[in-house]
Amino acid sequence: RSLGDVTHLVAGDPVPMGNETPLPGRLLGTARRGAAVFVNAFNFPAWGMAEKMACAFLAGMPVVVKPATLTSLLAYRVAEIFVASELLPAGSFSFLAGSAGDLLDHLESQDVLAFTGSAETGRTMRSHPRVLEKGVRVNVEADSLNAAVVGPDVEPGSDTWELFVRETVREVTQKAGQKCTATRRILVPRERMDAAARDFSEALDETKVGDPGGDEATMGPVASSRQLRDVRSGMRRLAEEAEVVHGDPGRRVRHDGGDPEVGFFVAPLLLRVQDGSRAEAIHELEVFGPAATLVPYDGNPDPAVELVARGGGSLVTSVYSDDPAFVQELVLRVAPFNGRVNVGSRDVASESWGPGAVPPGLVHGGPGRAGDGEELGGVRGLHRYMQRTAVEGSGEILSGLFPSDAQG
């Protein structure tokens, strides 16, 4: 609604370029004349497709969707509903199930390639010969070693501490930890480590692993046998340099009475390191399952910032504190390494969305390892699918190009 009935966008105010004549320069945004090609991840077969489509459609580009094979049946059902709605213009939506084949070999310079998945696959797509040859625009949202930092002012048992524990446990267990926004590293002042280990263990004890269709389970399985193998292997790798606080990376468990060897069930794992600066795996390996590691820091922003930065670029870091000075310094210093920073405190404890919620008007993406992409973002998200062009000339002649309601 805010865009108005327009087919292009205008960015910013006119830039005066003439001394005696009305010679302004403006930035114009127009839809690229290709297709938006989406290669999506297995863990969000509905939202992952729709959140990209929203920006591309508003920008005026048709889309080609290639879902992950693992959950393509669900993505296909969603696509059927889209088509049956008859809300999409003919030719604006194409769905490719199965292998991508030589899809990337046919990209042109006006196309946009958007990928969600592993950092390794993202690098492969960026370096594809056709992408390089044609200068195809690429938007990547990749895996991420997200962190949660609790401030030294936060006492165990306080509202902010309880918020910290509650939201972090949710991020570890929701979707069995198969989320790119899931918290993997939990940074705690050294003197609070025992309290954190105790409270997180008690909270994880309440997690009931089993069939999500039943009444008892609060966490279901991972997505496949391969995913189960990868998660258990990764858990064992983390446990080589960390102490296991809760769970067992070698044991399968179900709390719904079912056979733990049937299905792809794994219990949540909480680990603890003594020195985060010496640890390696926790800053390099993302276990895409219900696992997180407690990491001590010495109570001031410097070591916390260094530990967050060791992740190489993240989608989101959470900061829990009621100390404005600590929060403000930490936010400014970890922001370059993150797409989002989620701040939890006692005054928002009753309504906090937590780090896993991605509001459409904000950013979904992050620097470095996280892919350096930016999905969503309101009007900013449209610019991934538009060309920004500087237009200079007579203000009178060009006035029709720059209606006041086309601001983007």
N, C-alpha and C positions, 0 to 999 in steps of 0.2 A: 504493500500500500504506500509506503513512504517513497518508493521509487517513482510512482506516478505512471502515466500511460506513455512511456517513452521507449525507444529502441536503442538508445545509447546513453552513456553516463558522462558527467562532467566532474572533474576533480579540481577542487580548490578555486580560489578567486582569480580574476583576470590579472595577468602580469603586464603592467604598462611597458611598452617597448618603443613608443614614439614620443618625441618632445612636443610636436605641434599637431599631430594627427591622431585620431583614435585608433591606435595600432596596438591592440592587446594580444597576448598569447594565452591560450587555454589548453588544458589537458583533456583529451577526448578519449572515452572508453567505448570500443565497439566489439561486438562478438567476433571471435575468430572463426574463419570459414572452413572449419574442419569438424572433427568429431572428438568428443571427450571419451577416452577409452579408460575404463576402470578395471583394474585387476585387484580383486578384493581378498581379504583374509577370511579364514574359516570361522573365526570366533564371533563375528557379527554379520551373519548372512543377510539380515534384513536392514538393520540400521546402517551398516557399512556401505550398502548400496544406496540407500535413500538419502543419507547425508551428503554424499557426493552429488547425486542427481539434483538435489535442491539448488545448489549453487550453479551447476552447469545449465539447468533449464532456465533459471532466472537470468543467466548471462546470455541465453539465446543459442546454446549449442546442443545438438543431439548427442545421445550417449550410447556407448557400446559397453555392456557389462559382462565381464568374465569373472564369475564367482570362483572361490576355492572349491576344488573338486570334493573335498571332504564333506562339506555341508551344502553342496549345490542343489540337492533335492528341495531343501527348505527355501533356498534363494529362488529356485524355479517356481515354487508355489507362490511366493511373494510376487514374482514377475507376472504370473498368471492373473493375480488380483489386479495388478497395475493395468494390464491390457484390458481385462474385462470391465474395468471402470469406465473406459472410453473417455477418460480425462486427458490422455496424452495424444498430442497430434500425431497423425500417421507418419511413420518414418523417424520419429524422435527418439525411439527406444528400441534397442536391439539387445538380445540376451544370448550369450554364447556359453553353452554348457560343455563340459569336457575339457580337453587339452586346448591351450591357446594356439598350438600349432605354430604357423608362421605369421601370427597376427601382427607382431611388431615389425615384420619386414614390410608391411604396407603402410606404415605411418608416414604422414606428410608434415611439412613445416607448420601448417595451420592447426594440426591436431594437438591435443593435450593428453598426456599419459599420467594417470593418477594410480598409484600403487599403495596398498597397505599390506604389511607383512614383515618378514625378517629383514634385518639390515643387509644380510648377505644377498638376498634376492633383489633388494632395492638397488644395490651396487651393480648387479648384473644388468638390470634394466637401464640404469643410467648410462652404462658403457656399451649398450647394444649398438652395433655399427650403424644401423638405420637411424637410431635416435641421435647419434653424433653427427652423422652426415647431414641430416635435415634440420638439425637444431630444434628437435621436438621439445616442447616445454614439458618438464617432468615434475610431478608433485609426489613426494614420498612421505609416508607416515610409517615409521619402522619401530622395532622393539626398543625397549627403554628400561633402564635401571633406575626407577623412580625411588625417591627417598621421602621419609617423614622425619622431621626434626622437632623434638620437644624441648622447650626452653628451660634454662636452669631455674626459672622462677616458678615452674609448675610443680606443685606438690602432689604426690600420689594421693588419690582419693578425691581431689578437687574436681570441679565440673570440667575444667579444661583437660585435666589428665584423663578423666573418664571419656571425654570426647575423642582424645588422641587414641586411646585403646580401642574404643568402639569402631571408629572409622577405619583404623588400620587393620583390625581383624576382618572387617567387611571387605576391604580391598584384597586381603590375602585369600579369602575363601569364596567370594562371589564369583560365579562362573568357574569354580574350582581354580581360581587364580589365572584363568586364561583371558587376561585383559591386558592391553598395552598400557593402561593407566594404573595397573596394580602396584602396590607398594612392595618393593623388594628389599630396601635397606632402611632400618629403623634406627635413627640416631638419637641416643639418650645420654644425658650427662652421666659421667662415670659413677657418681655416687648414687644414681637412681637405677643402675642396671639391675640390681637384684629385685627391686620392686617391679620393674618392667617385666622381667622374666617371670615373676610370680603372677602378675595380673594378666599378661598375655597368655600364659599357660592355662589359667583358669578360664579365660574367655574361649580359648580354642577347645577346651574340654566340652564346651557346650555345642560345638559343631558336630552334627550328626550326619555321617557320610552314608549315602544310600541312594535308592531310586528316587529321583526328584518328583516322580508322579505320586509317591506315597505321602502319607501324613507326617511321618517322623523325620524324614531327611531335611537337613538345611543346606547340604552341599552335595551336588551330584558328581558324576564321573568326569574325567577328561574326555576328549572328543574321540579318541581312537586308540587302537593298540600301539601304533607308532608313537602317538603322543604320550601314552603311558610309559613306554620304554624311554623316551627322551626325558620325561620329567623325573623318573626314578634315577636315571643315569646322572642327570644334573644335580639332583639332591645328594647323591653319593659324592659327587665332585665337590660340592660346597662343604660337605661334612668332613672332607679331608683336611680342611684348614679351619674348621669351626667346631665348637662344642654343640651337640644336640641338646636343646632345652626341652623340646616337646615334639613327640612323634618319632617315627622310625622310618628312614628312607628305604629300608628293605622289606617293610611289612605292609601288606594290603589289608584293609579293614573295611567292614560295613557295619553300621549300627541299625540297619532296618531288618536284620535277620537273614538277609540274603547271603549267598555264597560269595565271599570276597574275590574268589578266582573267576567269577562270572561278571563280565563287564570291566570297565576301565577305571576302577576306583582307587584312589590314593588318599591317605590321610594328610591333613595339613602338617607342615614341618616348620618349626621355629628353631633357629640356630643362634649362636652367640660367638663373637670373636673378641679377643682381648685387646687387639690393636688394629683398628681399621686402616691405619696408614701402611701397615705391613701386609695386610691381606690383599689378595689379587682376584680370586675367583668371584667374590661378591661384587666387585666393581667391573667385571668383564663378562660374566656368564649370566644371562637371564634364563632362569628356570621358568618356563611358561606353564606354571602350575601353582599349587597352594604352598609356597615356600617363601620365607623372609628371614632376614638375619638382623639381630640386635647388634648395634655397633656403638661403642662408647666414644664420647668426645669430652674434652676438658672444659666444658661449660661456657666458653665464649665463642663468638661468631667465627673466629679465624679457622680453627680445626673443622668446624661444621661445614664451612664453605668449601674447604679443601676436599672433604669427604664427598660432598654432593658433586663437586666438579669431577671427581674420579670416575663418575659414570659416563663421561664423554658426551653428555648431552641427553636431556630427559624430556619427556612429555610434561611431567608435573612433579613438583616438590611441595610437600605440605609442611607448614610451620605452625606449631601449637605453642602459644604463649600469650600472656596477658601484659607483657612488658612492651610498651610501644617502641622504646629505643631499640631493644633486641630485635623485634619484628621488623622494624623499618630498615635497620642495617642489614639484616639477613636477606630480606626480600631484594634490596638493591644489589646485593653481592651475588646472590644465586640466580637472579633473573637472566643474566647472559647465558646460563646453562640450561634454561627451561623454557618450554612454551607457555606453561601456566605455573603460578604459585598459589596454592590454596592456604589460607590463613584461618586457623581455628582458635577460638578464644571463648571465654565464658559467656560473653554477651551475644554470641551467635550459636551457642551450643544447641539450642532447641530447634534451629532451622538450618543448620549447616548442611550443605549438599555433599561435602566431602570431595576428595580428589578424583573419584571415579565419574562424577557427573560432568558432562561436557555441554554447557549451554551453547545453543547455536549462534548466539551473537558474539561469543568469545573465540579463543583460538584452540584448535585441536591440531597439534603438531609440535615439533621441538627441534632444536639445533643438533648438529653433529650426528651422533649415533642414531638419534630419533628420526633422522631423515631430512631435516631442514625443510620440511614442508609445512603448510598451513591450510588445514581444511576448515570448513565453516567460517566463522568470523563475520557473519552478517554480510554487509555490502562488500567488505574486503575479500570475502570468499569468492565473489563474482570475478574479481580481477585475475584470478588464476585462469579463467576461461575467456578473457577479453584482452584486446591489444590496447595499450595506452599510447596515444599519439599526441604529440604537441602540434597545435594548430595556431599559426600566426597570420594575422591579416586584419583587414578593415573590420572594426567592431560592428558597423552597420550591416555590412554584407554577411558577416558570420553570425549575426544575432540569432537567427533561426536554429543554429546548431546548439545553442547554449540556453535552453529554457531553464527557468529557475528551479523547476521541480525535478531536474535530472541529476541532481547532485549525487555523486558517488565517491 
